[in-house]
Each structure stands twice: as structure tokens, then as C-alpha cells.
Amino acid sequence: GIYLAALLGNGLIITAIACDHHLHTPMYFFLLNLSLLDLGTISTTVPKTMANSLSNTRAISYWECAAQLFHFYFLISTEYFVLTVMAYDRYVAICKPLHYGTMMSSRACVKMAAAAWSTGFLYALLHTANTFSIPLCQGNVLEQFFCEITQILKLSCSDTYLRELRLIVISICLVFGCFVFIVLSYVQIFTVVLRIPSEQGQHKAFSMCLPHLAVVSLFISTAIFAYLKPSSLSSPVLDLVVAVLYSVVPPTVNPLIYSMRNKELKDA
């Protein structure tokens, strides 16, 4: 049911943006990218789980596992980078409206989207190569419904500390850098919005930013809890619940967040 809801919600947004020329603007271009990524993210993990459930098996081959891990981290990291670009789009729209057409031209938008997808691809490739170059000899059972890096590393018989440390440092640098950029963008945005004299103008500006802010908050909070929770809290059941929260819930909820208060999208 959740998977069908995600397919329907994201599919409707993609169709509306693609078919309605009124929505061919930078904001909706990035929202189209976000919906494509949400569709890909949930389709990487859930269909295989459903197939295993229907066939009463829990098996996945080694290469299927590697492919699933690569695609999941490629799509989810690209989504984070696209959300960062969307924060810049909102910043330019509100803080530099007279320069919006120049700074967010079609070429600039395509370049930013291409940079986000390329960075996500390289990031996922690095993680996948690093993870599957480790010899695995502690069984072949993952306590998760998809191939997750932390669960695969538990099967290693070598000292994975340095590998994990490198992965964590690279991830923190990327995540923290994007997070700081998003925060600084919104500090500038709210500073400008609070100076708008009319209440209607403030409301319009906030309504442009709040859906994006809600999606970013949901994405970051679930990912932080999944990867930075204390090891004392770790248990197979909790790890499963947290994985569902950051891999299944956001792709399903994002279309609702973006469409509930968006009149243009509703009309389309």
C-alpha cells in the first residue's frame, strides 16, 4: 500500500510538471528531479522485498546486493544534493528576485542538476567499491530488508575500522557542507521575509519555502537517527524500523508535502 501510494504521488507530480507548460520553471524542474529520485529510491528496495515475501524466500545474490546498494546510495545521496540546490533556488527567488531569470536560467538549472546527479553517482560508486572490496566471512545473513552498508560491514572478518572511518569522514564532509549551505540560505531568506511590510507578502514567501524546509527536515532527521544513533540503542527490530523511516517514508510523504498547499500543482 505504501509503495503504491509513493508511485501514485510521485507519478502524478511528474506527469503534472511534464504536461503543464505553466510549471516549466526552475522550482518545478528540481521538484521533477526530486520525484524521479523518490520513485527510484523506493523502487530499489521495496519491490525485491515484496517479491521475496510472495515467494516465501529471503535470498538475494551477491551481485544483486551490490547493485541494490549502489542504486540506493546513488539515488538517496543525489536527492540530498538536489534538495541543497533547491534551497539555493528559493534563496535567489526571495533574496535576489530581479536577478532570478539570469541566475536560474535553463542552462544553469541543467548544470546544477547534472552536478547533483554526477556527485551522487561518484559518491555511491566509492561506497560500493569500498564495501564490497572487504572479505566477508561471518555468514551471509543481513539483519535488514535491503543491502545496507552498516549491515554488510558486520559480516566482515577483517579490521573494518579504517574503512568505516574513511567512509564516515567523507560522508560527514559532504552532508555537513550541504547542511551548512541550506541553513545559511534559510537564514538569509527569513531575514529578507521578515522585512517584507505586508502580511500577505510574508505569507506567500513562507508558503514557497515551508514545503522544501519540511522535506529537508524529514530527510536529515531520519538519516541522522539511522546512522548516528548510539550503538547501545541498536537492535534488529529498531534498525529495521529506522531503515523504513529513512528509505520508505520520505518518498511516500514528499509528494503530499509539496502538493498540499501548492495551488499551481493542484490546478495542474
C-alpha positions in Angstrom: 0.0 0.0 0.0 2.8 2.4 0.9 4.6 1.6 -2.3 1.5 2.2 -4.5 1.0 5.5 -2.7 4.6 6.5 -3.5 4.2 5.5 -7.1 0.9 7.4 -7.4 2.0 10.6 -5.6 5.3 10.9 -7.4 3.9 9.8 -10.7 1.2 12.5 -10.6 3.7 15.2 -9.8 6.0 14.1 -12.7 3.0 14.0 -15.1 1.7 17.3 -14.0 5.1 19.1 -14.3 5.9 17.4 -17.6 2.5 18.2 -19.2 1.7 21.7 -17.9 3.8 24.4 -19.5 2.9 26.8 -16.6 5.1 24.5 -14.4 8.2 24.7 -16.6 10.1 26.8 -14.1 13.3 26.2 -12.1 11.4 25.3 -8.9 9.3 22.7 -10.6 12.2 21.4 -12.7 14.0 20.5 -9.4 10.8 19.1 -8.0 10.6 16.8 -11.0 14.1 15.6 -10.3 13.1 15.0 -6.7 10.1 13.0 -7.6 12.1 10.9 -10.0 14.7 10.2 -7.3 11.9 9.3 -4.8 10.5 6.9 -7.2 13.9 5.3 -7.8 14.8 5.1 -4.1 11.7 3.3 -3.0 11.7 1.1 -6.2 15.3 -0.1 -5.4 14.3 -1.7 -2.0 10.6 -2.4 -1.7 9.8 -4.5 -4.9 12.6 -7.0 -4.1 11.2 -7.3 -0.5 7.7 -7.8 -1.8 8.9 -10.4 -4.3 10.8 -12.3 -1.6 7.7 -12.1 0.7 5.4 -13.5 -2.0 7.8 -16.3 -3.0 8.5 -17.1 0.7 12.3 -16.6 0.4 14.8 -14.1 1.9 17.5 -14.6 -0.7 19.4 -12.1 -2.8 22.5 -12.8 -4.8 25.9 -11.2 -4.2 25.8 -9.1 -7.4 22.1 -8.1 -6.8 23.1 -6.9 -3.4 25.9 -4.8 -4.8 23.6 -3.4 -7.4 20.9 -2.6 -4.9 23.4 -0.9 -2.5 24.9 1.2 -5.4 21.5 2.3 -6.7 20.1 3.1 -3.3 23.0 5.3 -2.2 23.3 6.9 -5.6 19.6 7.9 -5.5 19.4 8.9 -1.9 22.6 11.0 -2.0 21.6 12.7 -5.2 18.3 13.6 -3.6 20.1 15.3 -0.8 22.2 17.3 -3.3 19.1 18.2 -5.3 17.5 19.5 -2.0 20.6 21.6 -1.5 20.2 23.1 -5.0 16.5 23.7 -4.3 17.5 25.8 -1.2 19.7 27.9 -3.5 16.7 28.3 -5.9 14.5 29.6 -3.0 17.3 31.9 -1.8 17.7 33.5 -5.3 13.9 33.8 -5.8 13.3 35.6 -2.5 16.6 37.5 -1.9 17.6 38.3 -5.4 14.3 38.4 -7.4 15.5 40.8 -10.1 18.4 38.5 -10.9 16.4 35.3 -10.8 16.0 34.9 -14.6 19.7 35.2 -15.1 21.0 33.2 -12.1 18.4 30.4 -12.6 18.4 30.2 -16.4 17.6 26.9 -18.1 21.3 26.2 -18.7 22.2 27.0 -15.1 19.5 24.7 -13.8 20.6 21.8 -16.0 24.2 22.2 -14.9 23.2 22.2 -11.2 21.0 19.1 -11.7 23.8 17.4 -13.6 26.3 18.3 -10.9 24.0 16.8 -8.2 23.5 13.5 -10.2 27.2 13.2 -11.0 28.3 13.8 -7.4 25.7 11.2 -6.2 27.0 8.7 -8.8 30.6 9.1 -7.7 29.7 9.0 -4.0 27.7 5.8 -4.4 30.5 4.2 -6.6 33.0 5.0 -3.8 30.8 3.4 -1.1 30.0 0.3 -3.1 33.6 -0.3 -4.2 34.8 0.2 -0.6 32.2 -2.0 0.9 32.5 -4.9 -1.5 36.3 -5.0 -1.5 36.1 -6.2 2.1 36.3 -10.0 2.6 33.0 -11.3 4.1 33.3 -14.4 6.1 30.9 -14.1 9.1 27.9 -15.7 7.5 25.6 -14.4 4.8 22.6 -13.1 6.8 21.8 -9.4 6.8 19.5 -8.2 9.6 17.7 -5.8 7.2 15.2 -5.8 4.4 17.7 -4.4 1.9 21.5 -4.4 1.4 22.7 -1.7 3.8 26.4 -0.8 4.2 26.4 -1.0 8.0 24.9 -4.5 7.9 27.3 -5.7 5.3 30.3 -4.4 7.3 29.1 -6.6 10.2 29.8 -9.7 8.1 33.5 -8.7 7.5 36.2 -10.8 9.1 38.9 -8.1 8.6 39.5 -4.9 10.6 37.0 -2.6 9.0 37.6 0.3 11.4 39.8 2.4 9.0 37.5 1.7 6.1 34.5 2.8 8.1 36.3 5.8 9.4 37.2 7.0 5.8 33.5 6.5 4.7 32.3 8.4 7.7 34.7 11.3 7.2 33.8 11.6 3.5 30.1 11.4 4.3 30.2 13.9 7.1 32.1 16.4 5.0 29.5 16.2 2.2 26.5 16.1 4.4 27.7 18.8 6.8 28.8 21.0 3.9 25.3 20.8 2.2 23.6 21.2 5.6 25.5 24.4 6.4 24.7 25.8 2.9 21.0 25.0 3.4 21.0 26.7 6.9 22.8 29.8 5.6 20.4 30.0 2.7 17.4 30.0 5.0 18.9 32.5 7.5 19.2 34.9 4.5 15.7 34.0 3.3 14.0 34.6 6.7 15.9 37.8 7.2 14.5 39.1 4.0 11.0 37.7 4.5 10.6 39.3 7.9 11.4 42.7 6.4 8.5 42.5 3.9 6.0 45.1 5.1 2.8 43.3 4.0 1.5 40.2 5.8 0.3 38.8 2.5 3.8 39.1 1.0 5.3 37.3 4.1 2.7 34.5 3.8 3.4 34.0 0.1 7.2 33.8 0.7 6.8 31.4 3.6 4.5 29.2 1.6 7.2 28.9 -1.1 9.8 27.8 1.4 7.9 25.7 4.0 7.4 22.5 1.9 11.1 22.4 1.0 12.1 23.0 4.6 9.7 20.2 5.8 11.1 17.7 3.2 14.7 18.6 4.2 13.9 18.3 7.9 12.3 14.8 7.4 15.2 13.6 5.2 18.0 14.8 7.5 16.4 13.8 10.8 15.6 10.2 9.7 19.1 9.8 8.2 20.9 11.2 11.3 18.9 8.9 13.6 19.7 5.9 11.3 23.5 6.4 11.1 24.4 8.4 14.2 22.3 6.7 16.9 24.3 5.2 19.8 25.3 1.6 19.4 23.6 0.8 22.7 20.2 1.6 21.0 20.9 -0.8 18.1 18.8 -3.9 17.8 17.5 -5.8 14.7 13.9 -4.5 15.2 14.9 -0.9 15.8 17.3 -1.0 12.9 14.5 -2.3 10.6 12.1 0.4 11.8 14.7 3.2 11.3 15.6 1.9 7.8 11.9 2.1 6.8 11.7 5.6 8.2 14.5 6.9 6.1 14.2 4.8 2.9 10.4 4.3 2.5 8.6 7.1 4.4 10.2 10.2 2.7 9.5 9.1 -0.9 5.8 8.5 0.1 5.3 11.7 2.1 7.2 14.1 -0.1 4.5 14.4 -2.8 1.9 15.1 -0.1 4.1 17.8 1.5 4.7 19.5 -1.9 1.1 19.3 -3.2 -1.0 20.1 -0.1 -0.5 23.9 -0.1 0.6 24.3 -3.7 -2.2 25.8 -5.8 -0.3 25.7 -9.1 0.4 22.0 -8.7 -3.2 21.3 -7.6 -4.6 23.1 -10.6 -2.2 21.2 -13.0 
